[in-house]
């Protein structure tokens, strides 16, 4: 009999985190979050993000050590997987980054590079990378400049800022500024010429792209 514990899929882990929040968040918290997400949907947030076949904007932004990482340079080597996440304070993001780290050997075997981007400072991003033992590029998008160019950036409304403060989630501490900007969580797979071959943009931060779907796309791409 095989007694090995099979780890949950990312979707299962995210659903378990959502259920935990519902059970412990306190009166009105779930309704507040749902109202916020519905507002983003009404505003069609993320609708201008690069779609399939579009050429994704290039960027050059610092990693956790302050060294600039250029998308064009990474693309010159092969496909690139871009994961936009909110920050270390977001448990859904941490689950997502862990899932991608677990499948990193398969991503690299497909000839691809993996890049994660958040508005956190390099120091905060370094903490994230060390805590989660991440072995891929973790970049700091100061002022959400790159997220804006990808059509993903939005500002948390005042009522959500107050809600986050009540939960001791202080974005200025993580991001190094007071603009309270965040990216809509998104995942893109880019061909070496910059074309988008997979795009997953979801205003509901509790849902993320399954890494297995990313790997399937990578493995179907022609190798050089």
N, C-alpha and C positions, 0 to 999 in steps of 0.2 A: 504493500500500500504506500502510495506517495503522499507524505505528510507535508510537503513543501507548501508554504503560504504563497499564493499567487498575488502579487501586488495589484492594487486596483488600477484600472485605466484612469487616464486624466479626467475623463468625464465623470467617472464614479467618485473620484476624489473631490472634484469641484462640487458635485451634488451633496456629498457628505458635509463639506464646508458650508454650503448654503443652508442645509438643514440645521447645522449647529448654530448659525447666525439667527435663524428663525426662532430657535428654542431659547436663545439667551439674550437677544438684542434688547428686550424691554418694550414697554407699551409704545406703539406708534412708530417704532423704528422701521419695521418692514414696510409699512404704508408710505413712509417718507422716501425710502429708497425706490420703491416702485413708482411713485409720483415723479421722482427725479428722472428715472429711466424713460418713462413715458414722455416727459418733456424733451429729452434728447431725440426720441423717435419722431415727435411732431416737428422738431426743427430739422429733421433729416440730417442729423449730425453724422459725419463720416461719408456722406453721399459723394463728396468730391475726392475721396481717396482713389489712388491709382487702381484702375480696373484691369481685367484680363486683357492682355495685348498692349496695354499702355507701357510707356517707358518710365520707370520709377525715377524720381529725382535723386541725383547724386548728393553726397554730403561728405564732410570731413570733420569729425567731432572726436573729443578725447575719450580714451579708455580710462580704466580705474587708476592708471599711473600717470595720466595727463598726456600720454602720447596720442597724436592724432591718428585716427583710422579712417581711411578713405574708401568709400564704397567702390569707386572705380577700380582701385587697386585690388580689392577682394574679388570683384567680378572678373578681373583679368585672369584669375586662377580657375574660375569655374562658377557654378551656380551659387547663389547666396540666399540664405533663409533669414529674413528680418522678423524679429518679434518685438513689437512695441508693448511695454508693460508700464504699470502705474507707479510702482515703487515697492521697496522692501516692507513697508507697512501693510501691504495688501496680501492677505493669505492666499487669495486666488492666483496672484502673480507668482508667489513663491512656489505653489504647487505646479504651475505651468513651467517655470524655469527648471525645477527639479526633473520634471518629465522629459524635457528636452535634453537635459544633461544625461539622463539615463540612456537616451537613444543617440547620443552624440557620436559614438563609434560608427553607427550605421549611416548617419548623415555624412560623416567624413568619408566613409567607404564609397558613398555615392559621388564623391568629388566635390562636395559642397562645403561652404563656410556658414557658420551660424553667428548671428549678431543680435544681441538684445539691447534695446534702447529705452531709456526712461529719462524723465527730467531731473533725476537726482544728481547731486554734485558727485565729482569723482570719488571723494571720501565716502559718501553714502553708498555709492555703487561698489566700491571696494569692500565695504562691510557686507553687502549682499553677496558678492562673488565669493568671499571667504566663508561666510556662514553656510552657503549652499554648495560649496566646493565646486564652483562653476569653472569649466575649462575652455570656455568660448569667450569671444569678445563681449564685454559688457560696457556700453558706452553712455556718456552723460550728455544729454541734450539740453544744455543751458537755455532757459527761456523758451523751451519747447519749439525752437526754430525749425528743427527737422520735422517734428510732428506737425507743425503748421504747414510745411511744404508738402506733406503727405495728406493734408486735409483731415487730420485726426485731432488737433488740439481744441480744447474747450476750457472755459473757466467755470469752476464750481460756483454755483449760485450762493448767495449769502447764507441762506438757510442750511445748505449742506456744509458750508464752512463752519457754521456754529455746531452742527451735528458732529463733524469730525473733531472739532476742538473738545467737545464733551467726551469723546472717546479717546482723547489724548493723541490724535493723529494730526500732527502739526506739519503741514506740507512745507512751510517756510524753513523748518529745521532740516528737512530732507533735500529740498530743492535749492536752497540758498537764495530765494527771493520771495517776495510777498504777492506774486500774481495769482496764486492758487490755480495754475493751469495744469491740466492733465491730458494725456493722450487717450483716445478711445483704444482699448486693446485691439491689436491687429497683428496678423501674420501674413507675410508675403514670401513667395518664392520667386526669385529673379533669375532669369537666364543670364548667361555671360554678357549678352548685349544690352542688358537692363530691362528687357521686356518682362512684364508680370505674367507668370504662368500659373500662379495660385494666389488668390486674395481672400482673406477672411477678416472682415471688419464688423465688429459686433458691439453695439453700445452697452449691452448687458454684460458687464465685466465678469459675471459669474459663468459665462460660456466662452470657451477658447477653442482654437483650432486643434484637432486631434493630431499629435505629432506623427502618428502612423500614416495619416493622409498626406502629410508633408513628405514623408519618406517615399510613399508610393509615387508621388509626382516626380521626385528626384530620380528614382530608379527607372522611371519611364523616359527620362530625358536622354538624348543621344550623348554619349561620352566622346570627348575629344580624342 
